[in-house]
Every structure is written in C-alpha cells, then in structure tokens.
Amino acid sequence: MNKTWGIGIAGLGTVGSGLLDILSTRPNFAPAGGVAKVVGVSARSRSRPRPFDISKLAWFDDPTALALSPEVDLFIELIGGSDGPAKAAVEAALKAGKPVVTANKALIAEHGLELARLAESTGAALVFEAAVMGGVPAVKMLREGLVAEEVDSLAGILNGTCNYILTQMENTGASFADVLAEAQRLGYAEADPTMDVGGFDAAHKVSILAALAFGCAPNYAAADIEGIDQVELLDIRLAHDLGYRIKLIASATREEGGGSVRVHPTLCPLDHPLAQAGGALNGLFIEGRRIGRIYLQGPGAGAGPTAAAVAADIADVMAGASRPVFQRAASDLSQMKAVDPGHRAGKAYVRILVRDKPGVIAAISEALAKAGVSIDSILQRPVDASGVVPIVLTTQPASEAAVADAVDHIAALDAVVERPRMFRIART
C-alpha cells in the first residue's frame, strides 16, 4: 500500500499557490508511488484573498509549529528570507528529523553549511531545486547529472527581473527608472527592488551553484556583487553599436587555492546565447573538463515553473533519495576560499563623457598606456548641445586591476565630466 505523506506548506504566495494546485490535482504524481497530502499551511495572513480554498486545512500562525506538527511528514518552506521565521522553521524540522524542501536561495546561500550539518546529524533530507532558475533543473544537473564531472566554471543570467528591465530598456528606449517603475506596476519587481537590481538575488543563486559545482559550502559573503542600477540607456545603445548586449551575468570560476563568485553587468556578443535570452528568461552555461560546455535556458520564476521544481524535490524525498546537501559529507565541507579577481584578464568596455576639447583622446590614450592597457576599438559620438562628447572604447585583454587603474587615471583628467563607466566583456 502506498504511503500517504503529510505535507506542511509555509508560505502561500505565488509558488505556494502553484504547489497547492499541483498537489490538489495530482496527489499521486510521484513516480515511486505514495500520495502527497497537504495537511497544514502557514502564512502571514489567514484572511488574505487567495485563488484556492484553505478552509479545510489546518492553519498555523507559526511556521515552526507547522514544521513540528505530528501530522507533517515533509516540510515545505516557501517563506523566503535568510533569517527569521524561515530559518527557525527549517531548523526545527531538520532537528526533528523531518525532510525539508525549500525554494529559499538566501537561506541556503547564507546558512547552507550549518543547515547541511544539522541535516546530516539527524539524517533528514534538505533539498532546494526551486531556489535557482525556477523550473530549469540547474541544481539537479550539478547535484546529480554532473556528479562525476569536474566543473571549472559557471556563467549565466539568474535573475529574471533584471533581464526583463534590460530587455525593455533596449526595446522601448525608456530609462532604467521608468522601466523599473513599470516592472513594479506589473508585478515583475518588488516594491523594494534592491535584492534584484542590486545583484544580490543572483549572487545568492550563483553561490549555491558554485558550492554544488566545486564540492564546497556556499560563501555568499565573499561574492563580488554589482547590480544594474548604474546601467544607462546610453550604455545599452553604445554597446549595441559595438555588437554587444548588456546582461547581468552571475559567474563562478574554480581557481587554484579557491574560486571566485561574481555578479556584474557584462557585454555579451549579439549572437551569444545569453544575449539572445530576453525578457524574464534565465540561462546558464556549465563548463566541465569532460563534457565541455553545456547550456540550460528556461523560465526562472513564476508559479508554474517554480512549483514544479518544488514538486520534483517532493517526489525525490518520497522515493527515498538520499544525497549530501553539497556533494560531500557536511563534516568534510569548508567554505570556498575567495580568490582576488584583480589578476584575471579580460576585455572591458569603458564609456567616458568629456568636454569637446583638443587633445582629449590623446590624453585618454596616455592614461591607458600608463596603466598598461591597450585599446581594441574606439567609438566617438557627435557633440551634443551641452558640448559633451560620449567616447566609448573597448580594451585588449588586461587584468581587472590594470583596467581599474586606467579608469582612475581617466577620471582625473580635466576634460572628463563624470567618472567613466566600466563594464566587463564576456569571454566567448
């Protein structure tokens, strides 16, 4: 006889609604058998209008009480946030030996090591497919499909809100502020968009992927993070004229002695798969020593895709799947040692606003030469009514420290109106 699993769901927002729909219409979806039955729920407000009936489900004001309910065999955490009620409830479930499925990237990225050790101590499963890339099985790819591979690097678009904003800026010619306001009105961006546009959400996600790829614990605190709030429409247009499209790229690279985890706006060639992933799509390159390079793309958020990812984890738990949280025993895990990225070489885009004076380009070239940076291409726009000239150049491969030094030299020139904008150019 198939076992009936009592499911407790904490968090009834977009993903929680999608999961309730799956479990109410297909309670026996798990291939290994068993029935998933929702027996209790918890959320901030019991009276909030919802597209489903929760009147017959046990209600818990406190998600920790839900996690510890004797009727709950499997706890689902969809609250969000790295601390507070979400962390307390997950810890309570794991201490009680109950398996946990979560979509909480901040929780896993910031507290993954301690939670992995707690799960290991009680033998409880802790799984989080839905924490990264929504319905795209990036976590399973690294945790299961590539378990025997030596992954060297990851790079991709992991935040749909930023991708939507950059796409709309290019397509409509609207400013960052105007597109962000529209995204908030449509529900694509939060009222406080800092986690998304500041790059922090993508950093949480790539920190998790790096841990799985490199067999270590997440080290979110060491991530180098830059958001899209400094990307202007002028940069989008100039980059396009040079044959590039600006995307917020999250990347992780295995390096001698550790690795680097980074999030920053990046120029991708127009024919690059990441450049062609528009709107709210996510995309990810994984590069390994045996498989070479593979690419995943799909919806990174939304009720359907993310709830499907949660359901996939539920099915694994019901089937008795047991794996270390981050590829190896938690007792053997250590956080990835951060490596100074300043030595890494690559091309860069530098945009400079200058007053129309003789000798400006020569002065810029001299500043670059002093820093040991060579110019690959240069583009100058016509002088506008204010007498300001946009100049954009791309560099030959140079260390990031050298490019930063060159930008400092250029910023000090008398003819320069504001500090130059520098964005990295993707390696192809």
CORBEL-V464956 format. One record per residue. N is the residue number from 1. RES is the residue in one letter. NEAR is the number of other C-alpha atoms within 8 Angstrom. D_FIRST is the distance of its C-alpha to the first C-alpha in whole Angstrom. Layout:
# CORBEL-V464956
N:RES:NEAR:D_FIRST  N:RES:NEAR:D_FIRST
This chain:
# CORBEL-V464956
1:M:2:0  2:N:6:4  3:K:7:6  4:T:8:9  5:W:12:13  6:G:12:16  7:I:14:18  8:G:15:22  9:I:14:25  10:A:15:28  11:G:12:31  12:L:13:31  13:G:7:33  14:T:8:33  15:V:13:30  16:G:14:28  17:S:12:29  18:G:11:28  19:L:14:25  20:L:9:24  21:D:8:25  22:I:12:22  23:L:11:19  24:S:8:20  25:T:6:21  26:R:7:18  27:P:10:15  28:N:8:13  29:F:8:16  30:A:11:14  31:P:6:14  32:A:7:12  33:G:11:9  34:G:11:8  35:V:12:10  36:A:11:14  37:K:11:15  38:V:12:19  39:V:11:20  40:G:13:23  41:V:15:26  42:S:14:30  43:A:12:33  44:R:6:37  45:S:5:37  46:R:6:35  47:S:4:37  48:R:5:38  49:P:4:37  50:R:5:34  51:P:5:33  52:F:5:30  53:D:6:29  54:I:5:28  55:S:5:29  56:K:5:25  57:L:9:24  58:A:8:25  59:W:8:29  60:F:11:30  61:D:7:34  62:D:8:33  63:P:13:31  64:T:12:31  65:A:9:29  66:L:14:27  67:A:13:26  68:L:10:26  69:S:7:24  70:P:5:21  71:E:6:19  72:V:15:19  73:D:11:17  74:L:12:19  75:F:16:23  76:I:11:24  77:E:16:28  78:L:15:30  79:I:11:33  80:G:11:36  81:G:10:38  82:S:13:39  83:D:8:39  84:G:7:39  85:P:10:36  86:A:15:34  87:K:11:35  88:A:10:34  89:A:13:31  90:V:13:30  91:E:10:31  92:A:11:30  93:A:15:26  94:L:15:27  95:K:10:29  96:A:8:26  97:G:10:24  98:K:12:22  99:P:13:21  100:V:15:24  101:V:14:24  102:T:14:28  103:A:13:30  104:N:15:33  105:K:15:36  106:A:12:38  107:L:14:36  108:I:12:35  109:A:14:39  110:E:12:40  111:H:9:38  112:G:11:36  113:L:12:37  114:E:7:37  115:L:10:33  116:A:13:32  117:R:10:34  118:L:11:32  119:A:14:28  120:E:11:29  121:S:7:30  122:T:10:27  123:G:7:25  124:A:12:23  125:A:13:23  126:L:11:26  127:V:9:26  128:F:14:28  129:E:16:28  130:A:14:30  131:A:11:33  132:V:14:35  133:M:15:36  134:G:15:33  135:G:15:31  136:V:13:33  137:P:10:31  138:A:11:34  139:V:11:32  140:K:9:29  141:M:9:32  142:L:12:34  143:R:12:31  144:E:7:29  145:G:7:31  146:L:8:34  147:V:8:33  148:A:4:36  149:E:9:39  150:E:9:41  151:V:12:42  152:D:11:45  153:S:11:45  154:L:14:44  155:A:11:45  156:G:12:44  157:I:16:44  158:L:15:42  159:N:14:43  160:G:13:43  161:T:12:45  162:C:12:48  163:N:15:47  164:Y:12:48  165:I:13:51  166:L:11:52  167:T:10:52  168:Q:12:53  169:M:14:56  170:E:11:57  171:N:6:56  172:T:6:58  173:G:8:61  174:A:10:60  175:S:9:60  176:F:13:57  177:A:6:58  178:D:8:58  179:V:12:54  180:L:10:53  181:A:8:54  182:E:8:52  183:A:12:49  184:Q:11:49  185:R:8:50  186:L:7:47  187:G:7:44  188:Y:8:44  189:A:13:46  190:E:7:45  191:A:5:48  192:D:6:49  193:P:9:48  194:T:8:49  195:M:9:46  196:D:14:46  197:V:12:50  198:G:13:51  199:G:16:48  200:F:12:46  201:D:12:43  202:A:13:43  203:A:15:44  204:H:13:41  205:K:14:39  206:V:13:41  207:S:15:41  208:I:12:37  209:L:12:38  210:A:14:41  211:A:14:39  212:L:14:36  213:A:11:38  214:F:10:41  215:G:10:38  216:C:14:40  217:A:13:39  218:P:15:40  219:N:13:44  220:Y:10:44  221:A:5:47  222:A:7:49  223:A:13:48  224:D:7:52  225:I:11:51  226:E:9:53  227:G:14:52  228:I:12:54  229:D:7:56  230:Q:5:59  231:V:9:58  232:E:8:61  233:L:12:61  234:L:6:65  235:D:9:62  236:I:13:60  237:R:9:63  238:L:9:65  239:A:12:62  240:H:10:61  241:D:7:65  242:L:6:64  243:G:8:61  244:Y:12:58  245:R:12:56  246:I:12:55  247:K:13:51  248:L:15:50  249:I:12:48  250:A:15:46  251:S:12:46  252:A:14:46  253:T:11:48  254:R:11:47  255:E:8:51  256:E:5:52  257:G:6:52  258:G:10:49  259:G:13:49  260:S:13:49  261:V:16:47  262:R:11:49  263:V:16:49  264:H:14:52  265:P:14:54  266:T:12:54  267:L:14:56  268:C:13:54  269:P:10:56  270:L:10:56  271:D:6:54  272:H:9:52  273:P:6:48  274:L:11:48  275:A:14:51  276:Q:8:49  277:A:10:46  278:G:9:47  279:G:10:46  280:A:12:43  281:L:14:42  282:N:15:41  283:G:13:42  284:L:13:41  285:F:11:43  286:I:11:41  287:E:12:44  288:G:12:43  289:R:9:45  290:R:6:43  291:I:8:42  292:G:7:45  293:R:8:44  294:I:8:41  295:Y:8:41  296:L:9:38  297:Q:10:39  298:G:10:37  299:P:13:37  300:G:17:37  301:A:10:36  302:G:10:35  303:A:12:32  304:G:10:30  305:P:13:31  306:T:14:30  307:A:15:27  308:A:11:26  309:A:14:26  310:V:15:25  311:A:10:21  312:A:9:22  313:D:12:22  314:I:10:19  315:A:12:17  316:D:9:18  317:V:11:18  318:M:12:14  319:A:10:14  320:G:6:16  321:A:7:19  322:S:6:22  323:R:6:26  324:P:10:29  325:V:11:30  326:F:13:33  327:Q:11:33  328:R:10:34  329:A:10:33  330:A:12:35  331:S:5:37  332:D:6:39  333:L:11:39  334:S:7:42  335:Q:9:43  336:M:11:45  337:K:8:49  338:A:10:51  339:V:9:53  340:D:6:56  341:P:7:56  342:G:7:60  343:H:8:61  344:R:8:58  345:A:8:60  346:G:12:60  347:K:12:62  348:A:13:62  349:Y:13:63  350:V:12:66  351:R:12:67  352:I:12:71  353:L:12:73  354:V:13:76  355:R:10:80  356:D:10:82  357:K:6:84  358:P:4:86  359:G:6:84  360:V:10:81  361:I:6:79  362:A:7:81  363:A:9:80  364:I:9:76  365:S:9:77  366:E:8:79  367:A:11:76  368:L:16:73  369:A:9:76  370:K:8:76  371:A:10:73  372:G:8:72  373:V:13:70  374:S:10:71  375:I:11:71  376:D:8:69  377:S:7:70  378:I:9:72  379:L:7:72  380:Q:8:74  381:R:7:74  382:P:6:77  383:V:10:78  384:D:7:77  385:A:5:80  386:S:5:79  387:G:8:80  388:V:12:77  389:V:13:76  390:P:12:72  391:I:12:72  392:V:12:69  393:L:12:69  394:T:12:66  395:T:13:67  396:Q:11:66  397:P:9:64  398:A:14:65  399:S:11:63  400:E:12:62  401:A:8:64  402:A:11:67  403:V:13:66  404:A:8:66  405:D:9:69  406:A:13:70  407:V:13:69  408:D:8:71  409:H:10:74  410:I:12:74  411:A:10:73  412:A:7:76  413:L:8:78  414:D:5:81  415:A:9:80  416:V:13:76  417:V:9:75  418:E:8:72  419:R:8:69  420:P:11:68  421:R:7:64  422:M:9:63  423:F:11:59  424:R:12:58  425:I:11:58  426:A:9:54  427:R:4:55  428:T:3:54
